[in-house]
Amino acid sequence: MSSTPDITGILENTKELDRLRKEQEEVLVEVNKIHKKLRSSPEVVEKPGDTSLSQLKNLFIQAKELSESEVTVSNIRLAQLDSLLPSGQQRGKLEVAEGNGLKRKRMKAGSDVTRVPPSIRNQMKAYASLKGEQVAARITADDAEQDEWLVVKVIHFDRETKEVEVLDEESGDDEEGGGQRTYKLPMSCILPFPKRNDPSTTQEFLPGKHVLAVYPGTTALYKATVVSTPRKSYDHIRYLLEFDDDEENGALPQRTVPFHKVVALPEGHRQSRSCDKERAFKEKMRPILMKGHERPLTFLRYNRDGDMLFSCAKDHTPTLWYADNGERHGTFRGHNGAVWCCDVSRDSLRLITGSADQSAKLWDVKTGQQLFSFKFGSPARSVDFALGDKLAVITTDPFMERTSAIHVKRIAEDPEDQVSESVLVLESPNGRKRINRAVWGPLNQTIVSGGEDAVLRIWDAETGKLLKESDSEVGHKNTITSLTKSADDSHFITGSLDKTAKACLWDMRTLTLLKTYVSGVPVNAVSMSPLLDHVVLGGGQDASAVTTTDHRAGKFEAKFYDKILQEEIGGVKGHFGPINALAFNPDGKSFSSGGEDGYVRLHHFDSDYFNIRI
């Protein structure tokens, strides 16, 4: 609750209103001068170098901003006056006003006036303190019919011009310079968010109230209606909302949004059901940029339910994110080297990680506590839980006199009973070549592996016998970098550093090459949609080969292909370096990418994606 304003604050706001009205009068004088000029000499606009029309446009923009500021200050003063009145008297005055049909333009009770400081001086101080913070900003072209509100970062507040300079870090993948743009906006175009770590800074929006909220999976804000007041979920306070223009199968789905991404709907908001669908869908495809790692990403993995996303990087700390909005839940601390891979149990209770510190570790997902550490004499490159989570396969790199190997470990139900001995150890036929990936085959009967020697192998998971190798005449000719199974374990896809820069689709039982997807750049990561016949490839030049002078810098993209026709159907740009990790959400409605730039980008698909036809 805000404290009762003093008389000084009210007087300051009164002076500010006088100043704004005086400035508006000055602007109107200038407008009338230009109108008079155009009426007397209309042909002047056709003369080269004449700026009459542009001056007139700028004056109208200035007048509009002054008018909006006047409304804001008026609302502040009204709120201050209301707070000085006894509650019964205040309520009575409002009821009389409504009874008389008064149509005064003012904020409704419960709007964001309670968040505005009690004086313009304090308001400017508050805006200056927003540097580095994320805010909601109205970024609207002069000829636009609707307001466009985006999540931006405050760079600077100019006390003289009362303008806020902001950075839109996600202006779109087709923007030059990597998609970032800056804007200078009046204070009236900025709405501070409630403090994320302080729920008391938010206001309570009652059911039925219209608000402006960040649409899940985007950095854009849209008009929504509150369905229920904040509720506890995953230790965060969230609103249940229905967004306008969000119909699915003839109904508005209810979506949860964290309290710190919900603000009061501004007066005169122009977003409506008439907004251009194509533009709206484009905004809903805006990625969530997740910064939690200090070094390049190496691996991404969703849990079975699709509500958790685990990321690994070269900075030693695997990280857990909420898969719907990209919020970081926590990290797993204990490794002393780059973490190359991870997997999560089917019940989402345990995580296993493999690291360059020559260990693979078991973790409690709920607490982040380390349960057990498997020690090796060489880096652990790949990990994969078996069906049922009672076994895990771990690959190790060649190191010193040790060769690359595949280790099968039994996973005890009780961590106290866990032992480090391997149930089975498979030595690679080409031991000095690293095995980059090993996964379980159907029903845990086989293990499929691939690595630097470009050969895929199928092993008997019980005896360790080598059952089959891929034909050297087909498939890959260079290092196999990644290997991902289909949802039903019937086939898998691999990526490689072939000169032809391709990914291949294989039968899980026979190693028959089914499809080939030509990328044009080295493939570091691959994934398959569990919902549609789509595959996605990611990669780019090796980090050591990337320079700022490369004409492709900033154009690294995740490429989508039709799984059956093998044709490229689209791409998603954004990373400022090679893509090292890709993963589809198990529901098929979103995917994530991790790059050499240290960022995870979470993409929720728009409706257009599900209607792609070739």
C-alpha positions in Angstrom: 0.0 0.0 0.0 1.3 3.5 -0.8 1.5 6.1 2.0 -0.9 9.0 2.1 0.4 11.9 -0.1 1.1 15.2 1.5 -0.2 18.6 0.3 3.2 19.4 -1.2 2.9 16.5 -3.6 -0.5 17.7 -4.7 0.7 21.2 -5.2 3.7 20.0 -7.3 1.4 18.0 -9.5 -0.9 21.0 -9.9 2.2 23.1 -11.1 3.1 20.3 -13.5 -0.4 20.4 -15.0 -0.1 24.1 -15.5 3.3 23.6 -17.2 1.9 20.9 -19.5 -1.1 23.0 -20.5 1.2 26.0 -21.2 3.3 23.8 -23.4 0.2 22.5 -25.2 -0.9 26.1 -25.9 2.6 26.9 -27.3 2.3 23.9 -29.6 -1.1 24.9 -30.8 0.2 28.4 -31.6 2.8 26.8 -33.9 0.2 24.5 -35.4 -2.0 27.5 -36.3 1.0 29.3 -37.9 1.6 26.4 -40.2 -2.1 26.0 -41.0 -2.3 29.6 -41.9 0.8 29.3 -44.1 -0.7 26.3 -45.9 -4.0 27.9 -46.4 -2.5 31.0 -47.9 0.1 29.2 -50.0 -0.9 25.5 -50.5 1.6 25.2 -53.4 4.5 25.6 -50.9 4.4 21.8 -50.0 5.4 20.9 -53.5 8.6 23.0 -53.4 11.8 21.0 -52.9 13.2 21.2 -49.4 9.9 22.4 -47.8 9.4 20.8 -44.4 5.9 22.2 -43.5 4.2 18.9 -43.4 6.9 17.1 -41.4 6.9 20.0 -38.9 3.1 19.7 -38.6 3.4 16.0 -38.0 6.0 16.4 -35.3 3.9 19.1 -33.6 0.9 16.8 -33.5 3.0 14.0 -32.1 4.3 16.4 -29.4 0.7 17.6 -28.6 -0.4 14.0 -28.3 2.4 13.2 -25.8 1.7 16.3 -23.8 -1.9 15.3 -23.6 -1.1 11.8 -22.4 1.2 13.2 -19.8 -1.6 15.5 -18.7 -3.9 12.5 -18.3 -1.3 10.7 -16.2 -0.6 13.6 -13.9 -4.4 14.2 -13.5 -4.9 10.6 -12.5 -2.1 11.0 -9.9 -3.6 14.1 -8.5 -7.1 12.5 -8.4 -5.7 9.5 -6.5 -3.9 11.8 -4.1 -7.1 13.8 -3.4 -9.2 10.6 -3.1 -6.7 9.2 -0.5 -7.2 12.3 1.7 -11.0 11.8 1.8 -12.6 9.5 4.3 -13.4 6.1 2.6 -17.2 6.6 3.0 -17.1 10.1 1.5 -14.9 8.9 -1.4 -17.2 6.1 -2.2 -20.2 8.4 -2.0 -18.7 10.9 -4.4 -17.9 8.1 -6.9 -21.5 6.8 -6.7 -22.9 10.3 -7.3 -20.6 10.7 -10.3 -21.8 7.5 -11.8 -25.4 8.3 -11.1 -25.1 11.6 -13.0 -23.6 9.7 -16.0 -20.3 11.5 -15.6 -18.0 10.5 -18.4 -14.7 11.9 -17.1 -11.7 10.1 -18.5 -9.9 8.8 -15.4 -8.3 5.6 -14.2 -10.7 3.1 -12.6 -10.2 2.1 -9.0 -7.7 -0.7 -8.8 -5.7 0.6 -11.8 -2.0 1.4 -11.8 -2.3 4.8 -10.1 -1.2 3.2 -6.8 2.2 2.4 -8.4 2.9 5.9 -9.4 5.0 8.0 -7.0 3.2 10.9 -5.3 5.1 13.7 -7.1 6.6 14.4 -10.5 10.0 14.8 -8.8 9.8 11.4 -7.3 8.4 10.0 -10.5 11.4 11.2 -12.4 13.7 9.7 -9.7 11.8 6.4 -10.1 12.3 6.4 -13.8 16.0 7.2 -13.5 16.3 4.2 -11.2 15.0 1.8 -13.9 18.3 1.7 -15.7 19.1 -1.9 -16.5 15.5 -3.1 -15.6 13.0 -4.6 -18.0 9.8 -2.6 -18.6 6.8 -2.6 -20.8 7.1 0.0 -23.6 4.7 1.2 -26.2 6.6 1.1 -29.5 4.1 2.1 -32.1 4.7 3.5 -35.6 3.0 6.8 -36.3 0.7 5.3 -38.9 -0.1 2.1 -36.9 -3.7 1.4 -36.0 -2.9 -0.6 -32.8 -0.5 -0.1 -29.9 2.4 -2.5 -29.8 3.8 -3.2 -26.3 7.1 -5.0 -25.9 9.4 -6.0 -23.1 12.5 -3.9 -23.4 15.5 -2.9 -21.2 16.0 0.6 -20.0 19.3 2.1 -21.0 19.0 5.7 -19.9 16.6 8.4 -18.6 17.1 12.0 -19.8 15.8 14.3 -17.1 15.8 17.3 -19.5 13.7 15.8 -22.3 11.9 13.3 -19.9 12.6 10.6 -22.5 13.5 7.0 -21.7 16.0 5.3 -24.0 15.3 1.6 -24.2 16.8 -1.5 -26.0 14.6 -4.0 -27.7 16.9 -7.1 -27.7 14.5 -9.1 -29.8 13.4 -6.8 -32.7 13.1 -9.7 -35.1 15.4 -12.1 -36.8 15.2 -10.2 -40.1 16.6 -7.0 -38.6 20.1 -5.9 -39.6 22.7 -6.0 -36.9 21.3 -9.1 -35.2 17.9 -7.8 -34.4 18.5 -5.3 -31.6 17.1 -1.7 -31.7 17.0 1.3 -29.4 14.1 3.7 -29.0 13.7 7.1 -27.2 10.2 7.2 -25.7 8.3 9.6 -23.5 7.6 8.6 -19.9 3.9 8.0 -20.9 5.1 5.1 -23.1 6.8 3.2 -20.3 5.1 1.0 -17.7 7.4 -0.4 -15.0 6.8 -4.1 -14.1 6.3 -5.1 -10.4 9.5 -6.2 -8.7 10.0 -9.9 -9.4 11.4 -10.6 -5.9 8.8 -8.4 -4.1 5.2 -9.5 -4.7 4.1 -6.6 -2.5 4.9 -4.2 -5.4 2.2 -5.6 -7.5 -1.5 -4.7 -7.3 -4.3 -7.1 -7.1 -6.4 -7.3 -10.2 -9.9 -8.7 -9.5 -11.5 -11.3 -11.8 -13.0 -9.6 -14.9 -10.4 -6.8 -14.9 -8.7 -6.0 -18.2 -4.9 -5.9 -18.0 -1.8 -5.9 -20.2 0.3 -9.0 -19.9 3.3 -10.7 -21.5 1.9 -13.5 -23.7 3.6 -16.8 -22.6 6.5 -17.7 -24.9 7.0 -14.1 -26.2 8.4 -10.7 -25.3 5.2 -9.0 -26.4 2.3 -7.7 -24.2 -1.4 -8.2 -25.1 -4.7 -7.2 -23.6 -6.1 -9.9 -21.3 -8.9 -10.5 -18.8 -8.2 -11.7 -15.3 -9.9 -15.1 -14.7 -8.7 -15.5 -11.1 -6.6 -13.6 -8.6 -2.9 -14.6 -8.1 -2.3 -18.2 -7.1 0.8 -20.1 -5.9 2.5 -22.3 -8.5 6.1 -23.5 -8.6 6.8 -21.0 -5.8 5.8 -18.1 -8.0 2.6 -15.9 -7.8 0.7 -16.2 -11.1 -2.4 -14.8 -12.7 -4.8 -16.9 -14.7 -5.7 -14.9 -17.8 -7.6 -15.1 -21.0 -5.9 -13.2 -23.9 -7.9 -11.4 -26.5 -7.5 -12.8 -30.0 -6.3 -16.1 -28.6 -9.0 -18.4 -29.7 -8.3 -22.2 -30.0 -11.2 -24.4 -31.2 -13.7 -21.6 -30.7 -12.7 -20.9 -27.1 -10.2 -18.7 -25.2 -7.7 -20.9 -23.4 -6.7 -19.8 -19.9 -3.0 -19.1 -19.5 -0.9 -18.5 -16.4 1.3 -15.5 -16.3 3.7 -14.5 -13.4 2.6 -11.4 -11.4 5.7 -9.5 -12.4 4.7 -9.6 -16.1 1.2 -8.1 -15.6 0.4 -4.4 -15.5 -2.7 -2.3 -15.6 -4.3 -1.7 -19.1 -3.3 1.8 -20.2 -6.1 4.3 -20.8 -7.0 4.4 -24.5 -5.3 1.1 -25.3 -5.7 0.4 -29.1 -5.0 -3.3 -29.3 -8.2 -5.0 -30.2 -9.7 -8.0 -32.0 -9.2 -6.1 -35.3 -5.5 -6.3 -35.0 -3.6 -7.8 -37.9 -3.4 -11.6 -37.4 -0.2 -12.1 -39.3 1.6 -9.4 -37.3 0.2 -10.8 -34.0 1.4 -14.3 -34.8 4.8 -13.0 -35.8 5.1 -11.4 -32.3 4.0 -14.5 -30.6 6.9 -16.4 -32.2 9.3 -14.0 -30.6 11.7 -16.2 -28.6 12.4 -16.1 -24.9 16.1 -15.3 -24.4 17.4 -17.2 -21.4 20.8 -16.1 -20.0 22.0 -18.4 -17.2 25.3 -19.7 -18.5 28.6 -17.9 -18.8 30.0 -20.2 -21.5 28.8 -22.0 -24.6 25.8 -24.4 -24.4 26.5 -28.1 -25.0 23.2 -29.9 -24.5 19.5 -29.4 -23.9 16.9 -31.9 -22.5 13.2 -31.7 -21.7 11.6 -33.9 -19.0 8.9 -36.3 -20.1 6.0 -33.9 -19.1 7.6 -31.0 -21.0 7.4 -28.5 -18.2 11.1 -28.6 -17.3 14.1 -27.8 -19.5 17.6 -28.8 -18.5 20.7 -27.1 -20.0 24.4 -28.0 -19.9 27.3 -25.8 -20.8 31.0 -25.4 -20.5 30.6 -23.4 -17.3 30.3 -26.4 -14.9 26.7 -25.7 -13.8 23.7 -27.6 -15.3 20.6 -25.4 -15.1 16.9 -26.1 -14.7 14.3 -23.8 -16.4 10.6 -23.7 -16.5 9.7 -24.7 -20.1 6.7 -22.5 -20.5 8.2 -19.1 -19.7 11.9 -19.6 -19.5 12.3 -18.7 -15.9 15.4 -20.2 -14.2 14.4 -22.5 -11.3 17.9 -23.4 -10.1 21.4 -24.9 -10.8 23.2 -28.1 -9.9 26.6 -27.3 -8.4 29.3 -29.9 -8.0 31.1 -30.4 -11.3 34.6 -28.9 -11.9 34.6 -29.1 -15.7 32.5 -28.5 -18.7 29.2 -30.5 -18.6 28.7 -32.3 -21.9 25.4 -34.0 -21.6 22.4 -34.8 -19.3 19.3 -36.9 -19.0 16.3 -36.8 -16.7 14.3 -39.8 -15.3 10.8 -40.4 -16.5 9.3 -39.3 -13.1 11.5 -36.1 -13.3 13.0 -36.8 -9.9 16.6 -37.6 -10.9 19.1 -36.0 -13.3 22.3 -37.6 -14.6 25.1 -35.5 -16.0 28.4 -36.2 -17.7 31.4 -33.9 -17.4 34.9 -33.2 -18.5 35.9 -33.5 -14.8 35.9 -37.3 -15.4 32.7 -37.9 -13.6 29.0 -38.6 -14.1 26.8 -37.4 -11.3 23.3 -38.3 -10.1 21.2 -35.4 -8.8 17.9 -34.9 -6.9 15.9 -32.6 -9.2 13.7 -31.2 -6.4 16.6 -30.2 -4.1 19.6 -29.9 -6.4 21.4 -32.2 -4.1 24.1 -34.5 -5.5 23.2 -38.1 -4.8 26.1 -40.0 -6.3 29.2 -39.5 -8.4 30.5 -42.1 -10.9 34.3 -41.7 -11.2 36.2 -42.4 -14.5 39.8 -41.9 -15.6 38.7 -39.8 -18.5 35.9 -37.3 -19.4 32.3 -38.5 -19.4 30.9 -37.4 -22.8 27.4 -38.8 -23.0 24.6 -40.1 -20.6 21.3 -41.8 -21.2 18.7 -43.3 -18.8 17.3 -46.7 -19.9 13.5 -47.3 -20.1 12.5 -47.7 -16.5 15.4 -45.7 -15.2 17.1 -48.7 -13.6 20.1 -48.5 -15.9 22.2 -45.7 -17.5 24.7 -45.7 -20.3 27.7 -43.4 -20.0 30.4 -42.9 -22.7 34.0 -41.8 -21.8 36.6 -40.1 -24.0 40.0 -41.5 -24.9 42.5 -40.1 -22.5 46.2 -41.0 -21.9 46.4 -44.8 -22.3 42.6 -45.2 -21.9 40.4 -45.8 -25.0 36.9 -44.5 -25.6 34.3 -46.8 -24.0 30.7 -47.3 -23.2 29.8 -48.0 -19.5 26.4 -49.4 -18.4 25.6 -48.5 -14.7 22.9 -49.9 -12.6 20.8 -47.1 -10.9 19.7 -48.0 -7.4 16.2 -46.9 -6.2 17.7 -45.8 -2.9 20.8 -43.5 -3.3 22.3 -45.2 -0.2 22.5 -48.5 -2.2 24.2 -47.0 -5.2 27.5 -48.5 -6.3 30.0 -47.3 -8.9 30.8 -50.7 -10.6 29.8 -51.0 -14.2 27.4 -53.8 -15.2 28.9 -53.8 -18.7 31.8 -52.1 -20.5 32.0 -51.9 -24.3 35.4 -51.0 -25.8 35.2 -49.1 -29.1 36.8 -50.9 -32.0 38.5 -47.6 -32.9 39.4 -46.8 -29.4 41.4 -43.6 -30.0 38.3 -42.1 -31.7 35.9 -40.5 -29.3 32.3 -41.8 -28.9 30.2 -38.7 -28.9 26.8 -40.2 -28.2 25.3 -43.5 -27.0 21.6 -44.2 -26.4 19.4 -47.1 -25.6 17.6 -49.0 -28.3 14.0 -50.4 -28.2 13.1 -52.1 -24.9 16.7 -51.7 -23.6 17.8 -54.6 -25.7 20.5 -52.7 -27.7 22.7 -49.6 -27.4 23.3 -47.4 -30.4 26.5 -45.3 -30.6 28.3 -42.9 -32.9 31.3 -40.7 -32.8 34.5 -39.4 -34.4 35.1 -42.4 -36.7 31.7 -41.6 -38.5 30.5 -45.2 -37.9 27.2 -46.0 -36.2 27.1 -49.2 -34.2 24.4 -51.3 -32.5 25.5 -53.4 -29.5 23.7 -56.1 -27.5 22.9 -54.5 -24.2 23.1 -57.7 -22.3 26.2 -59.5 -23.7 28.1 -56.5 -25.1 28.4 -58.1 -28.6 28.7 -55.8 -31.6 25.7 -56.6 -33.7 25.8 -54.2 -36.6 27.8 -51.3 -38.1 26.7 -48.7 -40.6 27.8 -49.1 -44.2 30.9 -46.9 -44.9 29.6 -46.2 -48.4 26.5 -44.5 -47.2 25.8 -42.1 -44.4 28.4 -39.9 -42.8 32.0 -39.4 -43.9 33.1 -37.3 -40.9 32.6 -37.0 -37.1 29.0 -37.8 -35.9 28.3 -34.9 -33.5 24.8 -35.7 -32.3 22.2 -38.5 -32.2 18.6 -38.2 -31.2 15.9 -40.9 -31.0 12.3 -40.6 -32.2 9.5 -40.6 -29.6 8.7 -44.2 -30.3 12.3 -45.5 -30.5 11.7 -46.7 -34.1 14.3 -44.5 -35.8 16.9 -41.8 -35.0 18.6 -38.9 -36.6 22.3 -38.0 -36.6 24.2 -34.8 -37.4 27.8 -34.6 -38.6 30.7 -32.5 -39.8 30.5 -33.9 -43.3 31.7 -31.7 -46.2 28.2 -32.0 -47.5 27.0 -30.8 -44.1 24.1 -33.1 -43.6 22.0 -35.1 -41.1 20.7 -38.6 -41.7 17.6 -40.5 -40.6 18.2 -44.2 -39.7 16.2 -47.3 -38.7 16.9 -48.1 -35.1 16.9 -51.9 -35.6 18.6 -52.3 -39.0 20.7 -49.2 -39.4 19.1 -48.6 -42.8 19.6 -45.1 -44.0 16.2 -43.7 -44.6 16.6 -40.0 -45.3 19.3 -37.3 -45.8 19.0 -33.6 -45.1 21.6 -31.3 -46.6 22.2 -28.2 -44.4 25.1 -26.3 -46.0 26.8 -25.7 -42.7 28.4 -28.2 -40.2 25.6 -29.8 -38.1 26.2 -29.8 -34.4 22.7 -30.6 -33.1 19.6 -32.4 -34.4 16.1 -33.0 -33.1 12.7 -34.4 -34.3 9.2 -33.1 -33.7 7.1 -35.6 -31.8 4.0 -34.1 -33.3 4.7 -33.4 -37.0 7.0 -34.9 -39.6 9.6 -32.2 -39.1 13.3 -32.3 -38.2 15.4 -29.4 -37.1 19.2 -29.0 -37.6 21.5 -26.5 -36.0 25.2 -25.7 -36.4 27.5 -23.3 -38.1 31.2 -22.8 -38.3 33.4 -24.1 -35.5 33.9 -21.4 -32.9 37.6 -21.1 -33.8 36.7 -20.2 -37.4 34.1 -17.6 -36.6 35.2 -14.0 -37.0 33.4 -10.7 -36.8 34.2 -10.1 -40.5 32.4 -13.2 -41.6 29.4 -12.2 -43.7 27.4 -14.9 -42.0 28.0 -13.6 -38.5 24.8 -13.3 -36.6 22.9 -15.4 -39.2 23.2 -18.8 -37.5 19.8 -20.5 -37.7 17.9 -23.6 -36.8 16.8 -25.1 -40.1 13.5 -27.0 -40.3 13.0 -29.8 -42.9 10.1 -32.0 -43.9 11.1 -35.4 -42.5 9.6 -37.3 -45.5 10.3 -35.0 -48.4 13.7 -34.0 -47.1 13.0 -30.4 -48.2 13.8 -27.3 -46.1 10.6 -25.6 -44.9 12.0 -22.7 -42.9 14.5 -21.4 -40.4 14.7 -19.5 -37.1 17.6 -17.2 -36.7 18.9 -15.4 -33.6 22.1 -16.9 -32.2 25.4 -15.0 -32.5 27.4 -18.1 -33.1 27.0 -21.8 -33.9 24.1 -23.7 -32.5 25.3 -26.5 -30.3 22.1 -27.9 -28.8 18.5 -28.4 -29.9 15.5 -30.0 -28.3 11.8 -30.3 -29.1 9.3 -30.1 -26.2 7.5 -33.5 -25.9 4.2 -31.8 -26.7 5.7 -30.6 -30.1 4.5 -27.1 -29.5 7.8 -25.5 -28.7 11.5 -26.0 -29.1 14.8 -24.7 -27.6 18.2 -24.0 -29.0 21.5 -23.4 -27.2 24.4 -21.6 -28.8 28.1 -20.8 -28.6 26.9 -17.4 -27.5 25.9 -18.8 -24.1 22.2 -18.2 -24.6 19.2 -20.6 -24.6 16.4 -19.5 -26.9 12.9 -20.8 -26.2 10.5 -20.7 -29.1 6.7 -21.4 -28.8 5.3 -22.2 -32.2 2.5 -20.0 -33.6 -0.5 -21.3 -35.5 1.1 -20.8 -38.9 3.7 -23.4 -38.1 1.1 -26.1 -37.7 -0.4 -25.2 -41.0 2.8 -25.5 -43.1 2.2 -27.3 -46.4 4.8 -28.1 -49.1 
